[in-house]
């Protein structure tokens, strides 16, 4: 399966020119990031361009810096994000139903037309998708580590917090990819876990503590970029918050 996955996402990746308007615009922003040596504020036509947070631009700029200015390098981060999403689909399926379920989960996802297309086209969507998928998987693993049939121990709590805070890190990366939309699915997943465990007071208490700590971690990851941009670009806060 790994060979099939690599073939799916890398075959003829750079064979077509960039689509307009999205691929051309994102690629130009990444190119100017390298030319201006400004990795804080995104620019389009040499003017600040703050329509999206920077993670997509950063990933494409790094790829262009490493592999040169070509279509393959522009789309490489999306292909890698697509593979990452397939990998987490396999892990989630295997954890839920065993090896066979994991393999079929991965095969079904990578053979889905829309997923295949978006993993070969430069937009923010594929990077966001894999961040959300990893976040939900980490949250589920953290919940699973608090098995209701076993006594609560310090080691189990450490395992819980490792998975849970990992999930919040992925939410933060998703937020730095496309903004508040990254919060929707993970928050729904956590809410569902709280509802399912509403009768397990100890489990619910640990989950709430994890959510509070996760929110602080989330803020610590995303706040520096926003604060620095607000300090540097006049009226950036008004534009990014109110549009």
DOSEVO-120971 format. One record per residue (C-alpha): chain; x, y, z. Coordinates in steps of 0.001 Angstrom, whole numbers. Example, Ala and Ser with C-alpha at 12.3 -4.5 7.8 and 13.67 -1.06 7.14 Angstrom:
% residues 2
{chaine:A, x:12300, y:-4500, z:7800}
{chaine:A, x:13670, y:-1060, z:7140}
//
This chain:
% residues 243
{chaine:A, x:0, y:0, z:0}
{chaine:A, x:2772, y:2592, z:674}
{chaine:A, x:3944, y:2314, z:-2957}
{chaine:A, x:382, y:2812, z:-4204}
{chaine:A, x:-73, y:5835, z:-1945}
{chaine:A, x:3159, y:7448, z:-3160}
{chaine:A, x:2187, y:6795, z:-6771}
{chaine:A, x:-1288, y:8251, z:-6205}
{chaine:A, x:-73, y:11564, z:-4834}
{chaine:A, x:3264, y:12083, z:-6619}
{chaine:A, x:2685, y:10759, z:-10143}
{chaine:A, x:2724, y:13689, z:-12627}
{chaine:A, x:2390, y:16111, z:-9720}
{chaine:A, x:4165, y:18914, z:-11561}
{chaine:A, x:3039, y:18083, z:-15092}
{chaine:A, x:437, y:20851, z:-15485}
{chaine:A, x:688, y:24596, z:-15089}
{chaine:A, x:-747, y:26402, z:-12085}
{chaine:A, x:-4507, y:26888, z:-11949}
{chaine:A, x:-5941, y:30372, z:-11560}
{chaine:A, x:-6770, y:32058, z:-9350}
{chaine:A, x:-5834, y:30035, z:-6262}
{chaine:A, x:-2637, y:28227, z:-7218}
{chaine:A, x:-1115, y:31245, z:-8915}
{chaine:A, x:-1947, y:33543, z:-6011}
{chaine:A, x:-670, y:31224, z:-3270}
{chaine:A, x:2499, y:30451, z:-5224}
{chaine:A, x:3183, y:34164, z:-5802}
{chaine:A, x:2754, y:34919, z:-2099}
{chaine:A, x:5246, y:32156, z:-1266}
{chaine:A, x:7683, y:33391, z:-3929}
{chaine:A, x:7560, y:36945, z:-2565}
{chaine:A, x:8093, y:35574, z:930}
{chaine:A, x:11440, y:34220, z:-268}
{chaine:A, x:12341, y:37264, z:-2378}
{chaine:A, x:11582, y:39783, z:377}
{chaine:A, x:13000, y:37499, z:3073}
{chaine:A, x:9895, y:38306, z:5086}
{chaine:A, x:8450, y:35213, z:6742}
{chaine:A, x:6184, y:37141, z:9086}
{chaine:A, x:3897, y:39203, z:6840}
{chaine:A, x:2597, y:37628, z:3635}
{chaine:A, x:2718, y:39840, z:525}
{chaine:A, x:936, y:39764, z:-2831}
{chaine:A, x:2238, y:42136, z:-5486}
{chaine:A, x:4516, y:43451, z:-2735}
{chaine:A, x:1627, y:44638, z:-576}
{chaine:A, x:626, y:42998, z:2746}
{chaine:A, x:-1776, y:40135, z:2070}
{chaine:A, x:-3460, y:38903, z:5242}
{chaine:A, x:-6483, y:37067, z:3880}
{chaine:A, x:-5214, y:33773, z:5331}
{chaine:A, x:-2877, y:32801, z:8181}
{chaine:A, x:668, y:31890, z:7106}
{chaine:A, x:1083, y:28114, z:7388}
{chaine:A, x:256, y:27316, z:3753}
{chaine:A, x:2518, y:30097, z:2513}
{chaine:A, x:5331, y:28953, z:4816}
{chaine:A, x:5134, y:25355, z:3640}
{chaine:A, x:5123, y:26312, z:-55}
{chaine:A, x:7932, y:28840, z:421}
{chaine:A, x:10110, y:26220, z:2121}
{chaine:A, x:9416, y:23791, z:-725}
{chaine:A, x:10302, y:26433, z:-3329}
{chaine:A, x:13466, y:27325, z:-1439}
{chaine:A, x:14544, y:23666, z:-1306}
{chaine:A, x:13494, y:22442, z:-4768}
{chaine:A, x:13346, y:25545, z:-6938}
{chaine:A, x:10527, y:27512, z:-8529}
{chaine:A, x:8462, y:24890, z:-10340}
{chaine:A, x:4984, y:23401, z:-10239}
{chaine:A, x:6147, y:20219, z:-8512}
{chaine:A, x:7645, y:22167, z:-5614}
{chaine:A, x:4515, y:24339, z:-5346}
{chaine:A, x:2265, y:21284, z:-4922}
{chaine:A, x:4609, y:19135, z:-2830}
{chaine:A, x:3263, y:20311, z:580}
{chaine:A, x:-286, y:19435, z:-517}
{chaine:A, x:748, y:15962, z:-1666}
{chaine:A, x:2505, y:15377, z:1656}
{chaine:A, x:-597, y:16581, z:3506}
{chaine:A, x:-2683, y:14153, z:1454}
{chaine:A, x:-381, y:11291, z:2432}
{chaine:A, x:-550, y:12423, z:6056}
{chaine:A, x:-4350, y:12280, z:5912}
{chaine:A, x:-4259, y:8774, z:4461}
{chaine:A, x:-1854, y:7690, z:7205}
{chaine:A, x:-4073, y:8982, z:10019}
{chaine:A, x:-7069, y:7339, z:8341}
{chaine:A, x:-5199, y:4032, z:8423}
{chaine:A, x:-4209, y:4482, z:12084}
{chaine:A, x:-7740, y:5435, z:13117}
{chaine:A, x:-9291, y:2545, z:11214}
{chaine:A, x:-6778, y:67, z:12631}
{chaine:A, x:-7380, y:1307, z:16177}
{chaine:A, x:-11140, y:948, z:15762}
{chaine:A, x:-11387, y:-2310, z:13840}
{chaine:A, x:-8012, y:-3906, z:13261}
{chaine:A, x:-5521, y:-4041, z:10393}
{chaine:A, x:-8037, y:-4847, z:7663}
{chaine:A, x:-10255, y:-1895, z:8563}
{chaine:A, x:-7222, y:388, z:8636}
{chaine:A, x:-6064, y:-655, z:5178}
{chaine:A, x:-9520, y:-276, z:3666}
{chaine:A, x:-9956, y:3124, z:5309}
{chaine:A, x:-6744, y:4337, z:3707}
{chaine:A, x:-7574, y:2859, z:301}
{chaine:A, x:-11078, y:4323, z:235}
{chaine:A, x:-9823, y:7767, z:1221}
{chaine:A, x:-7001, y:7976, z:-1302}
{chaine:A, x:-9258, y:6691, z:-4090}
{chaine:A, x:-11894, y:9356, z:-3364}
{chaine:A, x:-11920, y:11740, z:-6324}
{chaine:A, x:-12275, y:15009, z:-4409}
{chaine:A, x:-9548, y:14060, z:-1919}
{chaine:A, x:-7245, y:13037, z:-4779}
{chaine:A, x:-7837, y:16314, z:-6642}
{chaine:A, x:-7403, y:18571, z:-3617}
{chaine:A, x:-4121, y:16852, z:-2682}
{chaine:A, x:-2740, y:17890, z:-6075}
{chaine:A, x:-3992, y:21493, z:-6093}
{chaine:A, x:-2571, y:24369, z:-4071}
{chaine:A, x:-5233, y:25607, z:-1664}
{chaine:A, x:-5434, y:25678, z:2125}
{chaine:A, x:-8008, y:22871, z:2257}
{chaine:A, x:-5778, y:19785, z:2262}
{chaine:A, x:-3442, y:21133, z:4937}
{chaine:A, x:-6484, y:22020, z:7042}
{chaine:A, x:-8050, y:18593, z:6479}
{chaine:A, x:-5032, y:16655, z:7669}
{chaine:A, x:-4683, y:18916, z:10753}
{chaine:A, x:-8315, y:18302, z:11705}
{chaine:A, x:-7987, y:14556, z:11078}
{chaine:A, x:-4937, y:14299, z:13333}
{chaine:A, x:-6624, y:16425, z:15999}
{chaine:A, x:-9692, y:14176, z:16126}
{chaine:A, x:-7506, y:11056, z:16188}
{chaine:A, x:-5418, y:12436, z:19068}
{chaine:A, x:-8518, y:13409, z:21035}
{chaine:A, x:-10002, y:9951, z:20530}
{chaine:A, x:-6752, y:8294, z:21658}
{chaine:A, x:-6670, y:10520, z:24731}
{chaine:A, x:-10232, y:9464, z:25572}
{chaine:A, x:-9368, y:5835, z:24949}
{chaine:A, x:-6452, y:6074, z:27382}
{chaine:A, x:-8981, y:6801, z:30151}
{chaine:A, x:-10579, y:3373, z:29951}
{chaine:A, x:-13540, y:3464, z:32301}
{chaine:A, x:-12952, y:-145, z:33368}
{chaine:A, x:-9435, y:531, z:34707}
{chaine:A, x:-8482, y:2571, z:37795}
{chaine:A, x:-7178, y:6120, z:37237}
{chaine:A, x:-3394, y:6292, z:37685}
{chaine:A, x:-720, y:8915, z:37168}
{chaine:A, x:642, y:7089, z:34127}
{chaine:A, x:-2787, y:6978, z:32492}
{chaine:A, x:-3217, y:10699, z:33071}
{chaine:A, x:207, y:11385, z:31512}
{chaine:A, x:-782, y:9338, z:28462}
{chaine:A, x:-4066, y:11205, z:28264}
{chaine:A, x:-2427, y:14626, z:28389}
{chaine:A, x:216, y:13658, z:25819}
{chaine:A, x:-2463, y:12683, z:23297}
{chaine:A, x:-4835, y:15476, z:24251}
{chaine:A, x:-2303, y:18285, z:24038}
{chaine:A, x:-1053, y:16803, z:20767}
{chaine:A, x:-4598, y:17183, z:19473}
{chaine:A, x:-4675, y:20833, z:20500}
{chaine:A, x:-1352, y:21417, z:18738}
{chaine:A, x:-2921, y:20112, z:15531}
{chaine:A, x:-5939, y:22378, z:16054}
{chaine:A, x:-3548, y:25319, z:16412}
{chaine:A, x:-1761, y:24375, z:13178}
{chaine:A, x:-5137, y:24148, z:11481}
{chaine:A, x:-5997, y:27612, z:12794}
{chaine:A, x:-2711, y:28927, z:11385}
{chaine:A, x:-3748, y:27392, z:8066}
{chaine:A, x:-7296, y:28707, z:7632}
{chaine:A, x:-8454, y:30422, z:10785}
{chaine:A, x:-11395, y:29665, z:13137}
{chaine:A, x:-12923, y:26964, z:10910}
{chaine:A, x:-10220, y:24643, z:12272}
{chaine:A, x:-11970, y:24664, z:15666}
{chaine:A, x:-15373, y:23428, z:14529}
{chaine:A, x:-14890, y:19664, z:14048}
{chaine:A, x:-12506, y:19127, z:17005}
{chaine:A, x:-14832, y:21052, z:19356}
{chaine:A, x:-17757, y:18917, z:18174}
{chaine:A, x:-15684, y:15776, z:18756}
{chaine:A, x:-14776, y:16853, z:22303}
{chaine:A, x:-18398, y:17768, z:23022}
{chaine:A, x:-19512, y:14324, z:21873}
{chaine:A, x:-16944, y:12700, z:24198}
{chaine:A, x:-18174, y:14789, z:27134}
{chaine:A, x:-21769, y:13777, z:26413}
{chaine:A, x:-20820, y:10092, z:26143}
{chaine:A, x:-18913, y:10244, z:29430}
{chaine:A, x:-21347, y:12420, z:31351}
{chaine:A, x:-21925, y:9672, z:33939}
{chaine:A, x:-18197, y:9008, z:34455}
{chaine:A, x:-17300, y:11898, z:36753}
{chaine:A, x:-13576, y:11113, z:37042}
{chaine:A, x:-13154, y:10730, z:33293}
{chaine:A, x:-15118, y:13900, z:32576}
{chaine:A, x:-13052, y:15859, z:35111}
{chaine:A, x:-9785, y:14822, z:33470}
{chaine:A, x:-11176, y:15666, z:30038}
{chaine:A, x:-12207, y:19136, z:31210}
{chaine:A, x:-8755, y:19725, z:32704}
{chaine:A, x:-7222, y:18631, z:29426}
{chaine:A, x:-9488, y:20980, z:27458}
{chaine:A, x:-8518, y:23942, z:29653}
{chaine:A, x:-4810, y:23147, z:29334}
{chaine:A, x:-5279, y:22576, z:25609}
{chaine:A, x:-6894, y:25980, z:25129}
{chaine:A, x:-3912, y:27641, z:26823}
{chaine:A, x:-1546, y:25658, z:24580}
{chaine:A, x:-3624, y:26583, z:21537}
{chaine:A, x:-3357, y:30255, z:22430}
{chaine:A, x:381, y:29993, z:23050}
{chaine:A, x:927, y:28506, z:19580}
{chaine:A, x:-1187, y:30921, z:17552}
{chaine:A, x:-831, y:34174, z:19515}
{chaine:A, x:2796, y:35110, z:18674}
{chaine:A, x:2209, y:35362, z:14913}
{chaine:A, x:-972, y:37393, z:15290}
{chaine:A, x:570, y:39698, z:17878}
{chaine:A, x:3663, y:40381, z:15761}
{chaine:A, x:1573, y:41057, z:12649}
{chaine:A, x:-788, y:43372, z:14544}
{chaine:A, x:2229, y:45266, z:15866}
{chaine:A, x:3819, y:45624, z:12459}
{chaine:A, x:941, y:46217, z:10022}
{chaine:A, x:-1389, y:49156, z:10740}
{chaine:A, x:-5071, y:48163, z:11030}
{chaine:A, x:-4194, y:44474, z:10535}
{chaine:A, x:-6210, y:43509, z:13611}
{chaine:A, x:-9343, y:45236, z:12299}
{chaine:A, x:-8989, y:43583, z:8882}
{chaine:A, x:-8307, y:40084, z:10215}
{chaine:A, x:-10968, y:40154, z:12909}
{chaine:A, x:-13768, y:42090, z:11217}
{chaine:A, x:-12848, y:41675, z:7549}
//
